[in-house]
Amino acid sequence: MFCQSCLNLEQAFEARQREYIEASTLATYSISKKFAAYMNVEMERALNELEEHRSVCRFAASEIKAMPIAPPLRRKQPEKIRIGPLGTVA
């Protein structure tokens, strides 16, 4: 990223994400779920700010255009159903 705002918002989101993961794995989670819920809200708020900035950031838009296009995923071919006389099972 060339945009300092993008970098700062990414770091803020990652920090909030770590805090949420810590809060949800602490032994106190079973006692107070409100703290983990608060951390979840803060993490979502940081993610929204990052996405909102990226929607108007000219550096993020140019970086997305410059990214190589991933090849499409290949689906497994369905097996052909054989139609014919049924044999005995032995």
C-alpha positions as CSV (number, residue, x, y, z in Angstrom):
1,M,0.0,0.0,0.0
2,F,1.2,3.5,-0.8
3,C,-1.5,5.2,1.2
4,Q,-0.6,6.0,4.8
5,S,-4.3,6.1,5.8
6,C,-4.9,2.6,4.4
7,L,-1.9,1.4,6.3
8,N,-3.0,3.0,9.6
9,L,-6.5,1.7,9.2
10,E,-5.3,-1.8,8.5
11,Q,-3.1,-1.7,11.6
12,A,-6.0,-0.5,13.7
13,F,-8.2,-3.3,12.4
14,E,-5.6,-5.9,13.0
15,A,-5.1,-4.6,16.6
16,R,-8.8,-4.6,17.2
17,Q,-9.0,-8.1,15.8
18,R,-6.3,-9.4,18.2
19,E,-8.0,-7.7,21.1
20,Y,-11.3,-9.4,20.2
21,I,-9.6,-12.8,19.9
22,E,-8.0,-12.3,23.3
23,A,-11.2,-11.2,24.9
24,S,-13.1,-14.2,23.5
25,T,-10.6,-16.7,24.6
26,L,-10.0,-15.4,28.2
27,A,-11.3,-17.3,31.1
28,T,-13.4,-14.3,32.0
29,Y,-15.4,-14.7,28.8
30,S,-17.7,-17.1,30.6
31,I,-18.2,-14.5,33.3
32,S,-18.6,-11.3,31.2
33,K,-19.6,-11.7,27.6
34,K,-20.2,-8.0,27.3
35,F,-16.5,-7.3,27.1
36,A,-16.1,-9.7,24.2
37,A,-19.1,-8.2,22.5
38,Y,-17.7,-4.7,23.0
39,M,-14.4,-5.8,21.4
40,N,-16.4,-7.4,18.5
41,V,-18.2,-4.1,17.9
42,E,-14.9,-2.2,17.9
43,M,-13.4,-4.7,15.5
44,E,-16.3,-4.3,13.1
45,R,-16.1,-0.5,13.4
46,A,-12.4,-0.6,12.4
47,L,-13.2,-2.9,9.5
48,N,-16.0,-0.6,8.3
49,E,-13.7,2.4,8.4
50,L,-11.1,0.6,6.4
51,E,-13.6,-0.6,3.8
52,E,-15.1,2.9,3.6
53,H,-11.7,4.5,3.0
54,R,-10.7,1.9,0.4
55,S,-13.9,2.6,-1.5
56,V,-12.6,6.2,-2.1
57,C,-8.8,5.7,-2.0
58,R,-7.2,6.1,-5.4
59,F,-4.2,4.0,-4.3
60,A,-6.4,1.0,-3.3
61,A,-8.3,1.2,-6.5
62,S,-5.2,1.3,-8.6
63,E,-3.7,-1.6,-6.6
64,I,-6.8,-3.8,-7.2
65,K,-6.7,-3.1,-10.9
66,A,-3.0,-4.1,-11.0
67,M,-3.6,-7.4,-9.3
68,P,-3.4,-10.5,-11.5
69,I,-6.7,-12.2,-12.2
70,A,-7.0,-15.5,-10.6
71,P,-7.8,-18.5,-12.8
72,P,-11.4,-19.7,-12.5
73,L,-11.9,-22.7,-10.2
74,R,-12.5,-25.9,-12.0
75,R,-15.4,-28.0,-10.8
76,K,-15.3,-31.7,-10.6
77,Q,-17.0,-33.2,-13.6
78,P,-20.1,-35.2,-12.7
79,E,-19.9,-38.9,-13.1
80,K,-21.8,-40.3,-16.1
81,I,-24.7,-42.5,-15.3
82,R,-24.5,-45.8,-17.1
83,I,-27.8,-47.1,-18.5
84,G,-27.9,-50.7,-19.3
85,P,-29.0,-54.1,-18.0
86,L,-28.7,-54.7,-14.3
87,G,-26.6,-57.6,-13.2
88,T,-26.9,-59.7,-10.1
89,V,-25.2,-58.8,-7.0
90,A,-23.0,-61.6,-5.7
